[in-house]
């Protein structure tokens, strides 16, 4: 009896497209203005010196 081991070519293609789509969404989120502003604000607060 043959087992279903591993992915077929079609499954690789769908998996690759899904991974690329997710990467594009995450890239868009991370490079959004609000994320850059939030990170900048956090860093400014972290390195602020109260004299």
CHARMM internal coordinates of N, CA and C (Angstrom, degrees):
IC EDIT
DIST 1 N 1 CA 1.4413
DIST 1 CA 1 C 1.5296
ANGL 1 N 1 CA 1 C 108.70
DIST 1 C 2 N 1.3155
ANGL 1 CA 1 C 2 N 116.07
DIHE 1 N 1 CA 1 C 2 N 134.20
DIST 2 N 2 CA 1.4616
ANGL 1 C 2 N 2 CA 120.99
DIHE 1 CA 1 C 2 N 2 CA -178.94
DIST 2 CA 2 C 1.5158
ANGL 2 N 2 CA 2 C 110.47
DIHE 1 C 2 N 2 CA 2 C -85.67
DIST 2 C 3 N 1.3093
ANGL 2 CA 2 C 3 N 115.72
DIHE 2 N 2 CA 2 C 3 N 135.54
DIST 3 N 3 CA 1.4644
ANGL 2 C 3 N 3 CA 120.70
DIHE 2 CA 2 C 3 N 3 CA 177.67
DIST 3 CA 3 C 1.5152
ANGL 3 N 3 CA 3 C 110.61
DIHE 2 C 3 N 3 CA 3 C -97.93
DIST 3 C 4 N 1.3004
ANGL 3 CA 3 C 4 N 115.98
DIHE 3 N 3 CA 3 C 4 N 157.40
DIST 4 N 4 CA 1.4597
ANGL 3 C 4 N 4 CA 120.86
DIHE 3 CA 3 C 4 N 4 CA 175.99
DIST 4 CA 4 C 1.5183
ANGL 4 N 4 CA 4 C 108.35
DIHE 3 C 4 N 4 CA 4 C -91.91
DIST 4 C 5 N 1.2987
ANGL 4 CA 4 C 5 N 115.55
DIHE 4 N 4 CA 4 C 5 N 86.82
DIST 5 N 5 CA 1.4557
ANGL 4 C 5 N 5 CA 120.85
DIHE 4 CA 4 C 5 N 5 CA -178.81
DIST 5 CA 5 C 1.5218
ANGL 5 N 5 CA 5 C 109.65
DIHE 4 C 5 N 5 CA 5 C -103.36
DIST 5 C 6 N 1.3160
ANGL 5 CA 5 C 6 N 116.14
DIHE 5 N 5 CA 5 C 6 N 128.63
DIST 6 N 6 CA 1.4549
ANGL 5 C 6 N 6 CA 119.91
DIHE 5 CA 5 C 6 N 6 CA 177.62
DIST 6 CA 6 C 1.5138
ANGL 6 N 6 CA 6 C 111.96
DIHE 5 C 6 N 6 CA 6 C 77.48
DIST 6 C 7 N 1.3221
ANGL 6 CA 6 C 7 N 115.10
DIHE 6 N 6 CA 6 C 7 N -176.88
DIST 7 N 7 CA 1.4569
ANGL 6 C 7 N 7 CA 121.03
DIHE 6 CA 6 C 7 N 7 CA -178.93
DIST 7 CA 7 C 1.5174
ANGL 7 N 7 CA 7 C 110.11
DIHE 6 C 7 N 7 CA 7 C -104.98
DIST 7 C 8 N 1.3196
ANGL 7 CA 7 C 8 N 115.52
DIHE 7 N 7 CA 7 C 8 N 149.80
DIST 8 N 8 CA 1.4640
ANGL 7 C 8 N 8 CA 120.38
DIHE 7 CA 7 C 8 N 8 CA 174.71
DIST 8 CA 8 C 1.5247
ANGL 8 N 8 CA 8 C 108.93
DIHE 7 C 8 N 8 CA 8 C -83.57
DIST 8 C 9 N 1.3055
ANGL 8 CA 8 C 9 N 116.59
DIHE 8 N 8 CA 8 C 9 N 174.98
DIST 9 N 9 CA 1.4645
ANGL 8 C 9 N 9 CA 121.32
DIHE 8 CA 8 C 9 N 9 CA -177.96
DIST 9 CA 9 C 1.5188
ANGL 9 N 9 CA 9 C 110.82
DIHE 8 C 9 N 9 CA 9 C -61.43
DIST 9 C 10 N 1.3281
ANGL 9 CA 9 C 10 N 118.06
DIHE 9 N 9 CA 9 C 10 N -41.11
DIST 10 N 10 CA 1.4643
ANGL 9 C 10 N 10 CA 120.94
DIHE 9 CA 9 C 10 N 10 CA 179.34
DIST 10 CA 10 C 1.5272
ANGL 10 N 10 CA 10 C 110.74
DIHE 9 C 10 N 10 CA 10 C -63.73
DIST 10 C 11 N 1.3067
ANGL 10 CA 10 C 11 N 117.22
DIHE 10 N 10 CA 10 C 11 N -39.65
DIST 11 N 11 CA 1.4636
ANGL 10 C 11 N 11 CA 120.29
DIHE 10 CA 10 C 11 N 11 CA 178.80
DIST 11 CA 11 C 1.5218
ANGL 11 N 11 CA 11 C 111.09
DIHE 10 C 11 N 11 CA 11 C -66.93
DIST 11 C 12 N 1.3261
ANGL 11 CA 11 C 12 N 116.83
DIHE 11 N 11 CA 11 C 12 N -37.47
DIST 12 N 12 CA 1.4707
ANGL 11 C 12 N 12 CA 119.71
DIHE 11 CA 11 C 12 N 12 CA 175.49
DIST 12 CA 12 C 1.5275
ANGL 12 N 12 CA 12 C 110.17
DIHE 11 C 12 N 12 CA 12 C -62.11
DIST 12 C 13 N 1.3293
ANGL 12 CA 12 C 13 N 116.57
DIHE 12 N 12 CA 12 C 13 N -43.39
DIST 13 N 13 CA 1.4665
ANGL 12 C 13 N 13 CA 120.63
DIHE 12 CA 12 C 13 N 13 CA -178.65
DIST 13 CA 13 C 1.5233
ANGL 13 N 13 CA 13 C 110.51
DIHE 12 C 13 N 13 CA 13 C -63.13
DIST 13 C 14 N 1.3175
ANGL 13 CA 13 C 14 N 117.80
DIHE 13 N 13 CA 13 C 14 N -45.59
DIST 14 N 14 CA 1.4622
ANGL 13 C 14 N 14 CA 121.16
DIHE 13 CA 13 C 14 N 14 CA 179.86
DIST 14 CA 14 C 1.5244
ANGL 14 N 14 CA 14 C 110.52
DIHE 13 C 14 N 14 CA 14 C -65.56
DIST 14 C 15 N 1.3158
ANGL 14 CA 14 C 15 N 117.35
DIHE 14 N 14 CA 14 C 15 N -42.25
DIST 15 N 15 CA 1.4657
ANGL 14 C 15 N 15 CA 120.93
DIHE 14 CA 14 C 15 N 15 CA 177.66
DIST 15 CA 15 C 1.5090
ANGL 15 N 15 CA 15 C 112.28
DIHE 14 C 15 N 15 CA 15 C -62.48
DIST 15 C 16 N 1.3174
ANGL 15 CA 15 C 16 N 116.93
DIHE 15 N 15 CA 15 C 16 N -40.37
DIST 16 N 16 CA 1.4591
ANGL 15 C 16 N 16 CA 121.43
DIHE 15 CA 15 C 16 N 16 CA 179.23
DIST 16 CA 16 C 1.5264
ANGL 16 N 16 CA 16 C 110.69
DIHE 15 C 16 N 16 CA 16 C -66.03
DIST 16 C 17 N 1.3328
ANGL 16 CA 16 C 17 N 116.95
DIHE 16 N 16 CA 16 C 17 N -43.86
DIST 17 N 17 CA 1.4678
ANGL 16 C 17 N 17 CA 120.48
DIHE 16 CA 16 C 17 N 17 CA 178.09
DIST 17 CA 17 C 1.5315
ANGL 17 N 17 CA 17 C 111.21
DIHE 16 C 17 N 17 CA 17 C -63.46
DIST 17 C 18 N 1.3083
ANGL 17 CA 17 C 18 N 116.86
DIHE 17 N 17 CA 17 C 18 N -40.76
DIST 18 N 18 CA 1.4680
ANGL 17 C 18 N 18 CA 120.33
DIHE 17 CA 17 C 18 N 18 CA 178.80
DIST 18 CA 18 C 1.5279
ANGL 18 N 18 CA 18 C 110.65
DIHE 17 C 18 N 18 CA 18 C -64.06
DIST 18 C 19 N 1.3183
ANGL 18 CA 18 C 19 N 116.83
DIHE 18 N 18 CA 18 C 19 N -43.39
DIST 19 N 19 CA 1.4638
ANGL 18 C 19 N 19 CA 120.58
DIHE 18 CA 18 C 19 N 19 CA 179.38
DIST 19 CA 19 C 1.5284
ANGL 19 N 19 CA 19 C 110.89
DIHE 18 C 19 N 19 CA 19 C -64.70
DIST 19 C 20 N 1.3230
ANGL 19 CA 19 C 20 N 117.27
DIHE 19 N 19 CA 19 C 20 N -41.02
DIST 20 N 20 CA 1.4625
ANGL 19 C 20 N 20 CA 120.95
DIHE 19 CA 19 C 20 N 20 CA 179.01
DIST 20 CA 20 C 1.5259
ANGL 20 N 20 CA 20 C 110.45
DIHE 19 C 20 N 20 CA 20 C -65.97
DIST 20 C 21 N 1.3191
ANGL 20 CA 20 C 21 N 117.26
DIHE 20 N 20 CA 20 C 21 N -40.21
DIST 21 N 21 CA 1.4611
ANGL 20 C 21 N 21 CA 120.66
DIHE 20 CA 20 C 21 N 21 CA 178.08
DIST 21 CA 21 C 1.5151
ANGL 21 N 21 CA 21 C 111.73
DIHE 20 C 21 N 21 CA 21 C -63.75
DIST 21 C 22 N 1.3176
ANGL 21 CA 21 C 22 N 116.55
DIHE 21 N 21 CA 21 C 22 N -43.79
DIST 22 N 22 CA 1.4632
ANGL 21 C 22 N 22 CA 120.81
DIHE 21 CA 21 C 22 N 22 CA 178.09
DIST 22 CA 22 C 1.5309
ANGL 22 N 22 CA 22 C 110.72
DIHE 21 C 22 N 22 CA 22 C -63.27
DIST 22 C 23 N 1.3242
ANGL 22 CA 22 C 23 N 116.32
DIHE 22 N 22 CA 22 C 23 N -41.08
DIST 23 N 23 CA 1.4623
ANGL 22 C 23 N 23 CA 120.26
DIHE 22 CA 22 C 23 N 23 CA 178.19
DIST 23 CA 23 C 1.5286
ANGL 23 N 23 CA 23 C 110.94
DIHE 22 C 23 N 23 CA 23 C -61.72
DIST 23 C 24 N 1.3247
ANGL 23 CA 23 C 24 N 117.47
DIHE 23 N 23 CA 23 C 24 N -39.98
DIST 24 N 24 CA 1.4594
ANGL 23 C 24 N 24 CA 120.90
DIHE 23 CA 23 C 24 N 24 CA 179.17
DIST 24 CA 24 C 1.5339
ANGL 24 N 24 CA 24 C 111.25
DIHE 23 C 24 N 24 CA 24 C -66.03
DIST 24 C 25 N 1.3179
ANGL 24 CA 24 C 25 N 117.03
DIHE 24 N 24 CA 24 C 25 N -40.26
DIST 25 N 25 CA 1.4612
ANGL 24 C 25 N 25 CA 120.77
DIHE 24 CA 24 C 25 N 25 CA 178.44
DIST 25 CA 25 C 1.5232
ANGL 25 N 25 CA 25 C 110.18
DIHE 24 C 25 N 25 CA 25 C -64.60
DIST 25 C 26 N 1.3235
ANGL 25 CA 25 C 26 N 117.21
DIHE 25 N 25 CA 25 C 26 N -46.81
DIST 26 N 26 CA 1.4609
ANGL 25 C 26 N 26 CA 120.70
DIHE 25 CA 25 C 26 N 26 CA 179.71
DIST 26 CA 26 C 1.5221
ANGL 26 N 26 CA 26 C 111.41
DIHE 25 C 26 N 26 CA 26 C -63.53
DIST 26 C 27 N 1.3216
ANGL 26 CA 26 C 27 N 117.25
DIHE 26 N 26 CA 26 C 27 N -39.15
DIST 27 N 27 CA 1.4672
ANGL 26 C 27 N 27 CA 121.44
DIHE 26 CA 26 C 27 N 27 CA 178.06
DIST 27 CA 27 C 1.5265
ANGL 27 N 27 CA 27 C 110.18
DIHE 26 C 27 N 27 CA 27 C -62.17
DIST 27 C 28 N 1.3242
ANGL 27 CA 27 C 28 N 116.18
DIHE 27 N 27 CA 27 C 28 N -42.48
DIST 28 N 28 CA 1.4570
ANGL 27 C 28 N 28 CA 120.10
DIHE 27 CA 27 C 28 N 28 CA 178.56
DIST 28 CA 28 C 1.5095
ANGL 28 N 28 CA 28 C 112.34
DIHE 27 C 28 N 28 CA 28 C -64.47
DIST 28 C 29 N 1.3275
ANGL 28 CA 28 C 29 N 117.06
DIHE 28 N 28 CA 28 C 29 N -39.24
DIST 29 N 29 CA 1.4597
ANGL 28 C 29 N 29 CA 121.10
DIHE 28 CA 28 C 29 N 29 CA 179.53
DIST 29 CA 29 C 1.5199
ANGL 29 N 29 CA 29 C 110.71
DIHE 28 C 29 N 29 CA 29 C -67.37
DIST 29 C 30 N 1.3216
ANGL 29 CA 29 C 30 N 116.41
DIHE 29 N 29 CA 29 C 30 N -47.73
DIST 30 N 30 CA 1.4601
ANGL 29 C 30 N 30 CA 120.86
DIHE 29 CA 29 C 30 N 30 CA -176.35
DIST 30 CA 30 C 1.5235
ANGL 30 N 30 CA 30 C 111.59
DIHE 29 C 30 N 30 CA 30 C -66.36
DIST 30 C 31 N 1.3156
ANGL 30 CA 30 C 31 N 117.43
DIHE 30 N 30 CA 30 C 31 N -34.47
DIST 31 N 31 CA 1.4605
ANGL 30 C 31 N 31 CA 120.07
DIHE 30 CA 30 C 31 N 31 CA -178.51
DIST 31 CA 31 C 1.5249
ANGL 31 N 31 CA 31 C 112.91
DIHE 30 C 31 N 31 CA 31 C -90.74
DIST 31 C 32 N 1.3206
ANGL 31 CA 31 C 32 N 117.29
DIHE 31 N 31 CA 31 C 32 N 7.34
DIST 32 N 32 CA 1.4595
ANGL 31 C 32 N 32 CA 120.48
DIHE 31 CA 31 C 32 N 32 CA 176.61
DIST 32 CA 32 C 1.5178
ANGL 32 N 32 CA 32 C 110.59
DIHE 31 C 32 N 32 CA 32 C -69.44
DIST 32 C 33 N 1.3209
ANGL 32 CA 32 C 33 N 115.51
DIHE 32 N 32 CA 32 C 33 N 152.75
DIST 33 N 33 CA 1.4632
ANGL 32 C 33 N 33 CA 120.71
DIHE 32 CA 32 C 33 N 33 CA -177.61
DIST 33 CA 33 C 1.5209
ANGL 33 N 33 CA 33 C 112.23
DIHE 32 C 33 N 33 CA 33 C -60.22
DIST 33 C 34 N 1.3307
ANGL 33 CA 33 C 34 N 117.32
DIHE 33 N 33 CA 33 C 34 N -38.57
DIST 34 N 34 CA 1.4654
ANGL 33 C 34 N 34 CA 119.57
DIHE 33 CA 33 C 34 N 34 CA -176.17
DIST 34 CA 34 C 1.5246
ANGL 34 N 34 CA 34 C 110.88
DIHE 33 C 34 N 34 CA 34 C -68.20
DIST 34 C 35 N 1.3388
ANGL 34 CA 34 C 35 N 117.95
DIHE 34 N 34 CA 34 C 35 N -31.58
DIST 35 N 35 CA 1.4668
ANGL 34 C 35 N 35 CA 120.09
DIHE 34 CA 34 C 35 N 35 CA 178.66
DIST 35 CA 35 C 1.5236
ANGL 35 N 35 CA 35 C 109.69
DIHE 34 C 35 N 35 CA 35 C -71.55
DIST 35 C 36 N 1.3123
ANGL 35 CA 35 C 36 N 116.58
DIHE 35 N 35 CA 35 C 36 N -44.08
DIST 36 N 36 CA 1.4682
ANGL 35 C 36 N 36 CA 120.63
DIHE 35 CA 35 C 36 N 36 CA 179.03
DIST 36 CA 36 C 1.5218
ANGL 36 N 36 CA 36 C 109.89
DIHE 35 C 36 N 36 CA 36 C -61.60
DIST 36 C 37 N 1.3391
ANGL 36 CA 36 C 37 N 116.86
DIHE 36 N 36 CA 36 C 37 N -43.45
DIST 37 N 37 CA 1.4607
ANGL 36 C 37 N 37 CA 120.30
DIHE 36 CA 36 C 37 N 37 CA 178.98
DIST 37 CA 37 C 1.5269
ANGL 37 N 37 CA 37 C 111.58
DIHE 36 C 37 N 37 CA 37 C -64.60
DIST 37 C 38 N 1.3326
ANGL 37 CA 37 C 38 N 117.23
DIHE 37 N 37 CA 37 C 38 N -40.08
DIST 38 N 38 CA 1.4669
ANGL 37 C 38 N 38 CA 120.88
DIHE 37 CA 37 C 38 N 38 CA 179.86
DIST 38 CA 38 C 1.5234
ANGL 38 N 38 CA 38 C 111.10
DIHE 37 C 38 N 38 CA 38 C -65.14
DIST 38 C 39 N 1.3204
ANGL 38 CA 38 C 39 N 117.13
DIHE 38 N 38 CA 38 C 39 N -43.69
DIST 39 N 39 CA 1.4681
ANGL 38 C 39 N 39 CA 120.68
DIHE 38 CA 38 C 39 N 39 CA 179.43
DIST 39 CA 39 C 1.5240
ANGL 39 N 39 CA 39 C 110.07
DIHE 38 C 39 N 39 CA 39 C -66.00
DIST 39 C 40 N 1.3179
ANGL 39 CA 39 C 40 N 116.47
DIHE 39 N 39 CA 39 C 40 N -42.02
DIST 40 N 40 CA 1.4647
ANGL 39 C 40 N 40 CA 120.33
DIHE 39 CA 39 C 40 N 40 CA 178.52
DIST 40 CA 40 C 1.5265
ANGL 40 N 40 CA 40 C 109.92
DIHE 39 C 40 N 40 CA 40 C -61.16
DIST 40 C 41 N 1.3315
ANGL 40 CA 40 C 41 N 117.88
DIHE 40 N 40 CA 40 C 41 N -43.78
DIST 41 N 41 CA 1.4597
ANGL 40 C 41 N 41 CA 121.72
DIHE 40 CA 40 C 41 N 41 CA 178.56
DIST 41 CA 41 C 1.5162
ANGL 41 N 41 CA 41 C 112.06
DIHE 40 C 41 N 41 CA 41 C -61.86
DIST 41 C 42 N 1.3285
ANGL 41 CA 41 C 42 N 116.37
DIHE 41 N 41 CA 41 C 42 N -42.69
DIST 42 N 42 CA 1.4603
ANGL 41 C 42 N 42 CA 119.68
DIHE 41 CA 41 C 42 N 42 CA 178.22
DIST 42 CA 42 C 1.5184
ANGL 42 N 42 CA 42 C 111.79
DIHE 41 C 42 N 42 CA 42 C -63.14
DIST 42 C 43 N 1.3263
ANGL 42 CA 42 C 43 N 116.42
DIHE 42 N 42 CA 42 C 43 N -42.99
DIST 43 N 43 CA 1.4691
ANGL 42 C 43 N 43 CA 120.16
DIHE 42 CA 42 C 43 N 43 CA 179.81
DIST 43 CA 43 C 1.5298
ANGL 43 N 43 CA 43 C 111.05
DIHE 42 C 43 N 43 CA 43 C -66.33
DIST 43 C 44 N 1.3259
ANGL 43 CA 43 C 44 N 117.42
DIHE 43 N 43 CA 43 C 44 N -39.54
DIST 44 N 44 CA 1.4611
ANGL 43 C 44 N 44 CA 119.81
DIHE 43 CA 43 C 44 N 44 CA 178.44
DIST 44 CA 44 C 1.5165
ANGL 44 N 44 CA 44 C 111.12
DIHE 43 C 44 N 44 CA 44 C -63.99
DIST 44 C 45 N 1.3382
ANGL 44 CA 44 C 45 N 117.11
DIHE 44 N 44 CA 44 C 45 N -39.90
DIST 45 N 45 CA 1.4642
ANGL 44 C 45 N 45 CA 120.18
DIHE 44 CA 44 C 45 N 45 CA 177.10
DIST 45 CA 45 C 1.5170
ANGL 45 N 45 CA 45 C 111.18
DIHE 44 C 45 N 45 CA 45 C -67.35
DIST 45 C 46 N 1.3255
ANGL 45 CA 45 C 46 N 116.73
DIHE 45 N 45 CA 45 C 46 N -38.36
DIST 46 N 46 CA 1.4613
ANGL 45 C 46 N 46 CA 120.53
DIHE 45 CA 45 C 46 N 46 CA -177.30
DIST 46 CA 46 C 1.5282
ANGL 46 N 46 CA 46 C 111.41
DIHE 45 C 46 N 46 CA 46 C -67.52
DIST 46 C 47 N 1.3251
ANGL 46 CA 46 C 47 N 116.78
DIHE 46 N 46 CA 46 C 47 N -35.18
DIST 47 N 47 CA 1.4635
ANGL 46 C 47 N 47 CA 119.70
DIHE 46 CA 46 C 47 N 47 CA -175.92
DIST 47 CA 47 C 1.5196
ANGL 47 N 47 CA 47 C 113.27
DIHE 46 C 47 N 47 CA 47 C -102.58
DIST 47 C 48 N 1.3345
ANGL 47 CA 47 C 48 N 117.27
DIHE 47 N 47 CA 47 C 48 N 7.20
DIST 48 N 48 CA 1.4537
ANGL 47 C 48 N 48 CA 120.29
DIHE 47 CA 47 C 48 N 48 CA 178.42
DIST 48 CA 48 C 1.5172
ANGL 48 N 48 CA 48 C 110.01
DIHE 47 C 48 N 48 CA 48 C -71.12
DIST 48 C 49 N 1.3213
ANGL 48 CA 48 C 49 N 115.68
DIHE 48 N 48 CA 48 C 49 N 138.12
DIST 49 N 49 CA 1.4650
ANGL 48 C 49 N 49 CA 121.05
DIHE 48 CA 48 C 49 N 49 CA 179.86
DIST 49 CA 49 C 1.5159
ANGL 49 N 49 CA 49 C 108.08
DIHE 48 C 49 N 49 CA 49 C -114.02
DIST 49 C 50 N 1.3250
ANGL 49 CA 49 C 50 N 116.07
DIHE 49 N 49 CA 49 C 50 N 119.28
DIST 50 N 50 CA 1.4635
ANGL 49 C 50 N 50 CA 121.08
DIHE 49 CA 49 C 50 N 50 CA 176.74
DIST 50 CA 50 C 1.5247
ANGL 50 N 50 CA 50 C 108.45
DIHE 49 C 50 N 50 CA 50 C -91.39
DIST 50 C 51 N 1.3134
ANGL 50 CA 50 C 51 N 115.47
DIHE 50 N 50 CA 50 C 51 N 116.19
DIST 51 N 51 CA 1.4554
ANGL 50 C 51 N 51 CA 119.79
DIHE 50 CA 50 C 51 N 51 CA -179.65
DIST 51 CA 51 C 1.4966
ANGL 51 N 51 CA 51 C 111.58
DIHE 50 C 51 N 51 CA 51 C -102.30
END
COOR INIT
IC SEED 1 N 1 CA 1 C
IC BUILD
